[in-house]
């Protein structure tokens, strides 16, 4: 069984409820909302607020962006309309990332697969694509009930529960979609664990039911998170102004053949009858729904719960198998190739959960503007850490030539590179395609233009290496 990490997330209107301010608030059909308190059990059953679904969709995109943007994900929603909304808003959020970072992903990213989504041949479009272990799309599938045991997708990395599940049998089936380990020759595609995202419900409490065979883990609070718009870094504010038309349909599926055993739960007539009393417009509460709280749980090697401190000790023991002391870690980190190999290959082989350690650090110190190097050095070796701003300033003092170019244009370029580094949460200084495509760097033109400003490819590499060595000079935290 694959180990799992649980994220429990709730919005402000789930935490506090929603009460209409007056009697003249109407839904899309012109019906006046009854003035009363609407709580989580009422949403998508008695009252549908699309902006609530949209907020969680953007949260899901941020989670994927921080973990694996192509990590296959299945979302269990309240009903078919809710599943359609979740697919639409997830696609909308991804389109903004795709445009902003030029990901060149031109396939449907999020689609709905429910009992009503058969094509004219009685087949379920995109199901085979989703089941294909080597397939890249669709990434996110939303469903109103259950992709049963007939749908076995070993590569699922995220199971999202967006409705309350009271049956432990059904809950086991849902969680079972993610429990298969997926080894792969390409370590970047290997699946050694998965996430369970619990959106505004308490289904994961079933982990503590005596009938459950395995248990989950511990909790870290991250506080309020505004996800009313795509949660990209602060330099990307202009990217959120463009979006899809709210009335655009869910991405149309292809007509590819699928097997006769679909594994799709087909709703009965009673279940497809419209039960919703009120459906609000796309603009209702726009920008007002935020994530009020997020917590994360962890498991040990035996699948049993661990506190944050014990999980840190467990991970530190694994980390020390690779780097016996802080000096060895520093030497490896200063070399970009060595660091990349560790993060992309060796960390997974060791069983390290870097993202979980970042969350523990953020919860403990209430800060995220810290280099991953400092996070790991602090948690494993007990070293003092600095914010990215302080690290860069100290590095400039110790190694001023690394931050000084041959002319004003080069000086401005170097300062912009440092700004991109400082604006990202936890990321170490690493140049990549995404790095050069940030708004801060695109002001200099194409990558060729940047190379010209730097004095050629070799000189750009020299600048990058100089900054790299200066930032991770051991004297910076001495």
C-alpha positions as CSV (number, residue, x, y, z in Angstrom):
1,X,0.0,0.0,0.0
2,X,1.2,3.5,-0.9
3,X,1.6,5.9,2.1
4,X,-0.5,9.0,2.2
5,X,-0.6,12.5,3.5
6,X,-4.0,14.1,4.4
7,X,-4.8,17.8,3.7
8,X,-7.9,19.0,5.4
9,X,-9.2,22.3,4.0
10,X,-12.3,24.4,4.7
11,X,-13.5,27.7,3.4
12,X,-14.7,30.8,5.3
13,X,-18.4,30.1,4.5
14,X,-18.0,26.5,5.5
15,X,-16.4,27.5,8.8
16,X,-18.8,30.3,9.6
17,X,-21.9,29.5,7.5
18,X,-23.7,31.8,5.1
19,X,-26.7,33.9,6.0
20,X,-28.4,36.2,3.4
21,X,-28.2,39.8,4.4
22,X,-31.8,40.6,3.3
23,X,-34.8,39.0,1.7
24,X,-34.3,40.3,-1.8
25,X,-31.3,38.1,-2.7
26,X,-32.3,35.9,-5.7
27,X,-30.9,32.9,-7.4
28,X,-30.5,32.4,-11.2
29,X,-34.2,31.3,-11.5
30,X,-35.4,34.4,-9.7
31,X,-36.2,32.7,-6.5
32,X,-35.7,34.6,-3.3
33,X,-33.3,32.9,-0.8
34,X,-34.8,32.0,2.5
35,X,-33.1,34.0,5.2
36,X,-31.5,31.4,7.4
37,X,-28.1,30.0,8.2
38,X,-26.7,27.8,5.4
39,X,-24.0,25.4,6.6
40,X,-21.7,22.9,4.9
41,X,-24.4,20.1,4.7
42,X,-26.6,22.6,2.8
43,X,-24.1,23.5,0.1
44,X,-24.6,21.8,-3.3
45,X,-27.7,20.2,-1.8
46,X,-30.0,23.1,-0.9
47,X,-27.8,26.0,-2.0
48,X,-25.2,26.0,-4.7
49,X,-22.7,28.8,-4.7
50,X,-20.4,28.4,-7.7
51,X,-17.8,30.7,-6.3
52,X,-17.3,28.2,-3.4
53,X,-16.5,25.5,-5.8
54,X,-14.3,27.8,-7.8
55,X,-12.3,28.7,-4.6
56,X,-11.6,25.0,-3.9
57,X,-10.7,24.4,-7.6
58,X,-8.0,27.1,-7.4
59,X,-6.8,25.6,-4.2
60,X,-6.5,22.2,-5.9
61,X,-4.4,23.9,-8.7
62,X,-2.1,25.4,-6.2
63,X,-1.6,22.0,-4.5
64,X,-0.8,20.4,-7.9
65,X,1.5,23.3,-8.8
66,X,3.4,22.8,-5.5
67,X,3.6,19.0,-5.8
68,X,3.2,17.6,-9.3
69,X,1.2,19.6,-11.9
70,X,0.6,16.5,-13.9
71,X,-0.1,14.2,-11.0
72,X,-3.3,12.3,-11.8
73,X,-6.2,13.4,-9.6
74,X,-9.7,12.2,-8.9
75,X,-12.3,14.5,-7.2
76,X,-15.4,13.0,-5.6
77,X,-18.2,15.6,-5.7
78,X,-21.8,15.9,-4.3
79,X,-23.6,15.4,-7.6
80,X,-23.2,15.6,-11.4
81,X,-23.6,19.4,-11.6
82,X,-21.1,19.9,-8.8
83,X,-18.7,17.6,-10.6
84,X,-19.2,19.7,-13.8
85,X,-18.6,22.9,-11.9
86,X,-15.4,21.5,-10.3
87,X,-14.1,20.4,-13.7
88,X,-14.8,23.7,-15.3
89,X,-13.2,25.8,-12.6
90,X,-10.2,23.5,-12.3
91,X,-9.7,23.8,-16.1
92,X,-10.1,27.6,-15.8
93,X,-7.5,27.8,-13.1
94,X,-5.1,25.6,-15.1
95,X,-5.6,27.7,-18.3
96,X,-4.2,30.7,-16.4
97,X,-1.2,28.8,-15.2
98,X,-0.7,27.3,-18.7
99,X,-0.9,30.8,-20.3
100,X,1.2,32.4,-17.7
101,X,4.1,29.9,-17.6
102,X,3.8,28.8,-21.3
103,X,3.5,25.1,-20.3
104,X,2.4,24.2,-23.8
105,X,-0.2,21.7,-22.5
106,X,-2.8,21.7,-25.2
107,X,-5.0,18.8,-24.0
108,X,-8.0,18.8,-21.7
109,X,-6.6,19.1,-18.2
110,X,-9.8,18.6,-16.1
111,X,-12.9,16.6,-17.2
112,X,-16.0,15.2,-15.7
113,X,-16.7,11.4,-15.8
114,X,-20.1,10.5,-14.4
115,X,-23.0,8.3,-15.4
116,X,-24.4,11.0,-17.7
117,X,-21.2,11.4,-19.7
118,X,-21.6,8.6,-22.2
119,X,-21.0,9.4,-25.9
120,X,-23.3,8.3,-28.7
121,X,-21.7,4.9,-28.7
122,X,-22.4,4.3,-25.0
123,X,-18.7,4.8,-24.1
124,X,-17.1,7.1,-21.6
125,X,-14.7,9.5,-23.3
126,X,-11.3,10.1,-21.7
127,X,-11.6,7.1,-19.4
128,X,-9.0,5.1,-21.2
129,X,-6.7,8.2,-21.4
130,X,-7.0,8.6,-17.6
131,X,-6.3,5.0,-16.9
132,X,-3.3,4.9,-19.2
133,X,-0.3,4.8,-16.9
134,X,1.9,6.6,-19.4
135,X,-0.8,9.1,-20.5
136,X,-0.5,12.8,-19.5
137,X,-4.1,13.8,-19.8
138,X,-6.6,14.4,-18.5
139,X,-4.9,15.2,-15.2
140,X,-8.0,15.8,-13.1
141,X,-11.2,13.8,-13.3
142,X,-14.3,14.8,-11.4
143,X,-17.1,12.4,-10.6
144,X,-20.4,12.6,-8.7
145,X,-20.3,9.2,-7.2
146,X,-17.6,6.6,-7.6
147,X,-15.1,5.3,-10.0
148,X,-15.4,1.7,-8.7
149,X,-12.9,-1.1,-8.6
150,X,-13.3,-1.4,-12.4
151,X,-11.2,1.7,-12.7
152,X,-7.7,0.9,-11.5
153,X,-5.3,3.8,-12.0
154,X,-2.1,3.0,-10.3
155,X,-0.6,6.5,-11.0
156,X,-3.3,8.5,-9.1
157,X,-1.4,10.9,-6.8
158,X,-4.3,12.8,-5.4
159,X,-7.7,11.7,-4.1
160,X,-10.0,14.7,-3.4
161,X,-13.1,14.2,-1.3
162,X,-15.4,17.1,-1.8
163,X,-18.5,15.6,-0.2
164,X,-19.1,13.9,3.1
165,X,-18.8,10.2,3.1
166,X,-20.5,8.4,5.9
167,X,-20.1,4.8,4.8
168,X,-16.7,3.2,5.7
169,X,-17.2,0.7,2.8
170,X,-17.6,3.5,0.3
171,X,-14.8,5.4,1.9
172,X,-12.4,2.5,1.6
173,X,-13.3,2.2,-2.1
174,X,-12.6,5.9,-2.6
175,X,-9.3,5.9,-0.8
176,X,-8.5,2.7,-2.6
177,X,-8.2,4.7,-5.8
178,X,-4.9,6.0,-4.6
179,X,-3.3,3.2,-2.5
180,X,-1.4,1.4,-5.3
181,X,2.3,2.0,-5.5
182,X,3.5,2.8,-9.0
183,X,7.2,2.1,-9.6
184,X,8.7,3.6,-12.8
185,X,12.1,3.7,-14.4
186,X,11.8,7.5,-14.6
187,X,12.0,8.5,-11.0
188,X,10.2,11.8,-11.8
189,X,7.1,9.7,-12.7
190,X,7.4,7.2,-9.9
191,X,4.6,7.1,-7.3
192,X,5.6,6.2,-3.8
193,X,2.8,7.9,-2.0
194,X,-0.3,10.0,-2.5
195,X,-2.3,12.9,-1.1
196,X,-5.9,12.8,0.3
197,X,-7.5,16.3,0.1
198,X,-10.6,16.6,2.2
199,X,-12.6,19.6,1.1
200,X,-15.1,20.9,3.6
201,X,-16.2,17.7,5.2
202,X,-15.1,15.2,7.9
203,X,-14.8,12.0,5.9
204,X,-11.3,11.2,6.9
205,X,-12.5,10.8,10.5
206,X,-13.3,7.3,9.3
207,X,-9.6,6.5,9.4
208,X,-10.1,6.3,13.2
209,X,-13.0,3.9,12.9
210,X,-12.2,0.4,14.4
211,X,-13.0,-1.2,11.1
212,X,-10.3,0.8,9.3
213,X,-7.2,-1.3,8.6
214,X,-4.7,1.5,8.3
215,X,-4.4,4.9,10.0
216,X,-3.6,8.4,9.0
217,X,-1.4,11.0,10.7
218,X,-0.9,14.4,12.4
219,X,-2.1,18.0,11.9
220,X,-0.4,21.3,10.9
221,X,-2.4,24.5,10.7
222,X,-1.6,26.9,7.9
223,X,-4.1,29.6,8.7
224,X,-6.1,31.7,6.3
225,X,-5.5,31.3,2.5
226,X,-7.1,33.5,-0.1
227,X,-7.7,31.4,-3.2
228,X,-10.4,33.5,-4.8
229,X,-7.8,34.0,-7.6
230,X,-4.9,31.8,-8.9
231,X,-2.3,31.5,-6.1
232,X,0.8,32.3,-8.0
233,X,3.6,34.4,-6.7
234,X,3.4,38.1,-6.1
235,X,5.1,39.1,-9.4
236,X,2.3,37.4,-11.3
237,X,-0.6,39.7,-10.4
238,X,-1.3,40.6,-14.0
239,X,-1.7,37.0,-14.9
240,X,-5.0,36.6,-13.0
241,X,-6.8,39.3,-14.9
242,X,-7.4,37.0,-17.8
243,X,-9.6,34.0,-17.5
244,X,-12.2,31.8,-19.2
245,X,-15.8,32.8,-19.7
246,X,-17.6,31.4,-16.7
247,X,-20.2,30.0,-19.1
248,X,-17.7,28.0,-21.1
249,X,-18.6,24.3,-21.0
250,X,-16.6,21.5,-19.4
251,X,-13.9,20.4,-21.9
252,X,-15.3,18.2,-24.6
253,X,-14.1,14.6,-24.5
254,X,-12.7,12.6,-27.4
255,X,-14.5,9.7,-29.1
256,X,-11.8,7.1,-28.3
257,X,-13.0,3.6,-27.5
258,X,-13.0,2.2,-24.0
259,X,-13.5,-1.3,-22.6
260,X,-16.9,-2.7,-21.9
261,X,-16.2,-2.9,-18.1
262,X,-16.2,0.8,-17.3
263,X,-16.3,0.8,-13.6
264,X,-18.5,3.9,-13.7
265,X,-21.2,4.3,-11.1
266,X,-24.4,5.0,-12.9
267,X,-26.9,7.0,-10.9
268,X,-30.4,5.8,-10.5
269,X,-33.3,8.0,-11.7
270,X,-34.0,9.1,-8.2
271,X,-30.4,10.3,-7.8
272,X,-30.4,12.3,-11.0
273,X,-33.6,14.2,-10.1
274,X,-32.8,17.8,-9.4
275,X,-32.9,18.2,-5.7
276,X,-31.2,21.6,-5.5
277,X,-33.4,24.4,-4.2
278,X,-31.3,27.5,-5.0
279,X,-28.5,28.0,-7.6
280,X,-26.6,31.2,-7.4
281,X,-25.1,33.1,-10.3
282,X,-21.4,32.9,-11.3
283,X,-20.8,36.4,-9.9
284,X,-22.5,35.8,-6.5
285,X,-19.8,36.2,-3.7
286,X,-17.1,36.6,-6.3
287,X,-13.8,37.2,-4.6
288,X,-15.4,36.7,-1.1
289,X,-14.8,32.9,-0.7
290,X,-11.4,32.1,0.9
291,X,-9.8,29.2,2.5
292,X,-10.2,29.7,6.2
293,X,-8.0,26.8,7.5
294,X,-5.8,24.0,6.2
295,X,-4.2,21.2,8.1
296,X,-1.9,18.4,7.0
297,X,-1.5,14.9,8.5
298,X,1.4,12.5,8.2
299,X,2.1,8.8,8.4
300,X,5.2,6.8,9.5
301,X,6.7,3.9,7.7
302,X,4.1,1.5,9.2
303,X,1.2,3.8,8.2
304,X,0.5,4.8,11.8
305,X,0.0,8.4,13.0
306,X,3.0,10.5,13.8
307,X,3.2,13.9,15.5
308,X,5.0,16.6,13.6
309,X,8.0,16.3,15.9
310,X,8.2,12.5,15.5
311,X,7.7,12.8,11.8
312,X,10.6,15.2,11.6
313,X,12.8,12.9,13.5
314,X,11.8,10.0,11.3
315,X,12.6,12.0,8.1
316,X,15.9,13.3,9.6
317,X,17.1,9.8,10.2
318,X,16.4,9.1,6.5
319,X,18.1,12.3,5.5
320,X,21.3,11.5,7.5
321,X,21.7,8.4,5.5
322,X,22.5,10.6,2.5
323,X,24.3,13.5,4.2
324,X,26.0,12.6,7.5
325,X,26.6,16.2,8.5
326,X,25.8,19.8,7.5
327,X,29.1,20.2,5.5
328,X,28.3,17.3,3.2
329,X,24.8,18.7,2.7
330,X,26.1,22.1,1.9
331,X,28.6,20.8,-0.6
332,X,26.0,18.9,-2.5
333,X,23.5,21.8,-2.4
334,X,25.9,24.3,-3.9
335,X,26.2,22.1,-7.0
336,X,23.0,22.6,-9.0
337,X,23.2,19.2,-10.8
338,X,23.9,17.4,-7.5
339,X,21.0,19.2,-5.8
340,X,18.6,18.5,-8.7
341,X,19.5,14.8,-8.7
342,X,18.9,14.6,-5.0
343,X,15.5,16.3,-5.1
344,X,14.2,14.6,-8.3
345,X,15.6,11.1,-7.6
346,X,17.4,10.3,-4.4
347,X,14.9,12.0,-2.0
348,X,12.1,9.7,-3.2
349,X,14.3,6.6,-3.1
350,X,15.1,7.5,0.6
351,X,11.4,8.0,1.4
352,X,11.8,11.7,2.1
353,X,8.7,13.8,1.9
354,X,10.2,17.3,1.3
355,X,6.8,18.9,0.8
356,X,5.6,17.6,4.2
357,X,8.7,19.0,5.9
358,X,8.1,22.4,4.3
359,X,4.6,22.4,5.7
360,X,5.9,21.5,9.2
361,X,8.4,24.3,9.0
362,X,5.8,26.8,7.9
363,X,3.5,25.8,10.7
364,X,6.2,25.9,13.3
365,X,7.7,29.3,12.4
366,X,4.7,30.9,10.5
367,X,6.9,31.8,7.6
368,X,7.4,30.5,4.0
369,X,9.8,33.0,2.5
370,X,12.7,30.7,3.4
371,X,15.1,28.8,1.2
372,X,14.6,25.0,1.2
373,X,18.2,24.7,2.1
374,X,17.5,26.6,5.3
375,X,14.4,24.5,6.0
376,X,16.3,21.2,5.8
377,X,19.4,22.5,7.5
378,X,17.3,23.8,10.4
379,X,15.1,20.7,10.8
380,X,17.8,18.1,10.3
381,X,20.9,19.7,11.8
382,X,19.3,22.3,14.1
383,X,21.1,25.2,12.3
384,X,19.9,28.8,12.4
385,X,17.8,29.8,9.3
386,X,17.4,33.1,7.5
387,X,14.7,34.5,5.3
388,X,15.5,34.6,1.6
389,X,15.9,38.4,1.8
390,X,18.3,38.1,4.7
391,X,20.3,35.3,3.0
392,X,20.7,37.4,-0.2
393,X,21.7,40.5,1.7
394,X,24.3,38.7,3.8
395,X,25.6,36.9,0.6
396,X,26.0,40.3,-1.0
397,X,28.0,41.6,1.9
398,X,30.4,38.5,1.9
399,X,30.6,38.2,-1.9
400,X,29.8,41.6,-3.5
401,X,31.4,40.7,-6.9
402,X,28.8,37.9,-7.4
403,X,26.1,40.5,-7.5
404,X,27.8,43.1,-9.6
405,X,27.7,43.1,-13.4
406,X,29.9,44.7,-16.0
407,X,27.3,47.5,-16.7
408,X,24.0,48.9,-15.5
409,X,22.0,46.4,-17.6
410,X,23.8,43.4,-16.1
411,X,23.3,44.9,-12.6
412,X,19.6,45.2,-13.2
413,X,19.4,41.7,-14.6
414,X,21.2,40.3,-11.5
415,X,18.9,42.2,-9.2
416,X,15.9,40.8,-11.0
417,X,17.2,37.2,-10.7
418,X,17.5,37.7,-7.0
419,X,14.0,39.2,-6.8
420,X,12.5,36.1,-8.5
421,X,14.4,33.9,-6.0
422,X,13.1,35.9,-3.1
423,X,9.5,36.0,-4.3
424,X,9.0,32.2,-4.4
425,X,8.1,30.2,-1.3
426,X,10.8,27.7,-0.2
427,X,12.4,27.3,-3.7
428,X,16.2,27.4,-3.7
429,X,18.0,29.5,-6.3
430,X,17.6,27.4,-9.5
431,X,17.4,28.7,-13.0
432,X,14.9,26.9,-15.2
433,X,12.5,27.4,-18.1
434,X,9.9,28.6,-15.5
435,X,12.4,30.9,-13.9
436,X,13.1,32.8,-17.2
437,X,9.3,33.0,-18.0
438,X,8.3,34.8,-14.8
439,X,7.0,38.3,-15.3
440,X,10.1,39.8,-13.7
441,X,12.5,38.1,-16.2
442,X,10.3,38.5,-19.3
443,X,10.7,42.2,-19.1
444,X,14.2,41.6,-20.6
445,X,12.7,39.8,-23.6
446,X,13.5,36.3,-24.8
447,X,16.1,34.0,-23.3
448,X,18.4,35.0,-26.2
449,X,18.0,38.6,-25.2
450,X,18.9,37.8,-21.6
451,X,22.0,35.9,-22.8
452,X,23.0,39.0,-24.8
453,X,22.6,41.3,-21.8
454,X,24.7,38.9,-19.7
455,X,27.5,39.0,-22.4
456,X,26.8,35.7,-23.9
457,X,25.8,32.1,-22.8
458,X,29.1,31.5,-21.0
459,X,28.9,34.7,-19.1
460,X,25.3,34.1,-18.1
461,X,26.4,30.7,-16.7
462,X,29.2,32.4,-14.9
463,X,26.7,34.9,-13.3
464,X,24.4,32.1,-12.2
465,X,27.2,30.1,-10.7
466,X,28.5,33.1,-8.9
467,X,25.1,33.8,-7.3
468,X,24.7,30.1,-6.5
469,X,28.0,29.9,-4.7
470,X,27.5,33.2,-2.8
471,X,24.0,32.3,-1.6
472,X,25.1,29.0,-0.1
473,X,28.4,30.1,1.3
474,X,28.6,28.5,4.7
475,X,29.6,31.9,6.2
476,X,26.1,33.3,5.4
477,X,24.7,31.7,8.6
478,X,27.8,31.7,10.6
